[in-house]
């Protein structure tokens, strides 16, 4: 899976200006539940359109960005968490066991 590491506020601002869909996965590298959700999402990767940019946030390294994501996209902070972004707006989000590439793909038109 070709993850784009989200590490700066500039990247977050740029993400808001991407046309079409993007996916943002917030992951805690210390949490086994987050590891399972990430693995399950990666197993579903073929359900997603190949051109969909996939952003990955390491919550341990970038806790400040996690808070900025919650504020920017008006979602409650959770970990793990998947956000489906369309034209700069969060159109779907899921956390923990609800994270699925197939479900995210179903929200992409």
VENNORJO-V936654 format. One record per helix or strand. SS is the DSSP state (helix for helix, strand for strand). FROM is the first residue (numbers start at 1). TO is the last residue. If there is no record, write none. Layout:
SS;FROM;TO, SS;FROM;TO
This chain:
strand;3;5, helix;9;15, strand;21;27, helix;32;43, helix;45;47, strand;53;58, helix;63;73, strand;81;86, strand;89;95, helix;96;98, helix;101;106
